[in-house]
Amino acid sequence: MLETERMSKITIAVSKIKQKEVIKTLHDLKVLHIVEHKKTEELDIGTPIGSSEKIAELLVKITSILSESKEAVSKEELDSINRTQNLTQNTGNAGFSLEEIEAKVTEVETIIKEKKEIISKIDASASKKKELIQKLDVLNSLYLNLESYKLFKSIACFVGTIKHKEGLKDGLEKVTGTFKLHTSQNCKDLVVALFVDRKKEKEALEVLKQYNFTELELNFIEDMKGLPLSHITRLNSELQKQISEKNAIIKNIETVKSKNIEILYQYKKFLSIEAEKAEAPLTFGQTKEAVIITGWAPSKRVDKITEKLENVTNNRISIEQVAPDKHESVPIKLKNNLIVKPFEFFMNLYTLPTYKEIDPSFFIFLTFPIFFGFMLGDVGYGIATLLLFLILKRLIPAAKDLLKAMMACSYWSILFGFMFGEYFGFEYVKSHAWQTIIETLKLPLHKELIEGAKSEIVYEFPRLINRMHGEVNVLGNEINLVLVIGAIIGVFHINLSILLGFINEWKGHGLKTAILARASWYVFEVGLGIIALKSLGLITISNYIGIALFIISVIMIYLGEGAQGIIEIPSIFSNTLSYLRLGAVGLASVGLAVVINEKLAMPFMEKGGIFILISILILIVGHGINIALGIIGPFLHAIRLHYVEFFMRFYKGGGKPFKPFGANANNDEESE
């Protein structure tokens, strides 16, 4: 549990003739993390096998078809497809050939392509019709027959839009007395049609230009007669038919896709697996006659790998197992039981341990929920968050590990809620409202007199610790109890991290380094503790012992960690004080809950009537916000205490994940 999976490095040498069988076996086993070969003088890089280019081409086509499909495939349907595919593969018959897949994909692709070409033609035609309608709409505002705009030898016609018409008629009269002017407002544009003596065509155009005239070309009406409105109506009708035709074709395309979507997903899964197999040799080394495969596998699975490969090659294979080199980067596979496994999420979020390091997942499992629960610490909030995480776990299966971990946090929130006697921020209920119920059900609540501006008797919930008002005397100062508990937790947590650091250093660099770099901190704490207790008169041991231990520890720290260790000495105090947030965050949460209950909701509740509904609304909204803050705040603070204060003295991380060949395409874990 505290160690990652033990790994062995293996080198496989096999004839190219048996390469395909070896690749298939390794892919099915899903236990070998292949190390990519770098080209050397002795060994070249391997080449893909089979029809890798054709597989890649078909994958691109299928992915394109599926990505454009509106048809949604549920996770359950995909799981069913995957199970079917895995079953056929495990029985040795995938059920597909590249020829079959290519024929089907080409058939679907051709149908879709032909229909899309028709859609493109419809779109082009519809675009022209829309443009024509816009032009006719300009003319329609003038209420003139289209024949009026035909070319005449003696009359010039200008149609378009102008900015305004003030003074236009007077300007034209200065140029010619022979003209006819029509104007009309068309939405934002002022439309103008000017019929003028052709001899004065240029002069009239110059006048129009003074009004920002934008001319409408009239060549589009050559074959049109009558009013523009009749043509607009006709074109709109044709446009609607084209839209209906286009929608029918789109629906037909989706029908084609939906009929073939399941088989296309099966093809995609099959081809993804075949592509991974075909391209696997790119990570191998090769000679003219053989291939060399190097990789990492769990030590307990090496015998199984050897047995399987020898069977498929008739013992014509060489498999050499070597122990990891001290400085070699070994892929990391975490090894935790089902209870701890959800907390691996926090390691994947941060960084995986190296091969020689302790895996902190177990310690996060122990302390993260406790820290979270201590900060939230309310029975009502714990139940509410538990229900929320249960619902989210069903809605978001991909986040199941995180949500399982958060459910554990909710359980601890409920437990600490009982210890603090807090239920949605309520520490008591008023006697006049709840006395009958409490006495009838014989609830273990005791009466308490609350003194203040208005003294009253209440029933308090049983508790072990009064979070809001519980105090303890520390060196003559009254300090909130939960803050003191937070500091005590910090001392234990940091000392645990020092112990784990000692173990890591011992495993990685030997006992001497472990003593100097990590055990020195315990000597430092003992020496400092003696000095502090002696100065307070709490012990009779000579102060020189404490000073001697303090000096010795500083020297040890310097020898073990260098100047960096000396610089970190003050941080042990700040790190310990950081754990005060365990109490402070909880106090802020319960303080807000009390304000919501006593200052905002209860005054309305006591008025009765419609005000009760307002009070309930305030409680729902207020506690909803506080629960949201109660999830975010404790989560971030708890994770910070682990990633910073806890990991600082024993954990470096930087491990690369174990990615066995075959696991990605199958979306499976290592086969057993």
Summary of the structure (lengths in Angstrom):
residues: 672
radius of gyration: 40.3
end to end distance: 18.7
largest distance: 126.7
contacts: 2071
relative contact order: 0.12
helix: 62%
strand: 12%
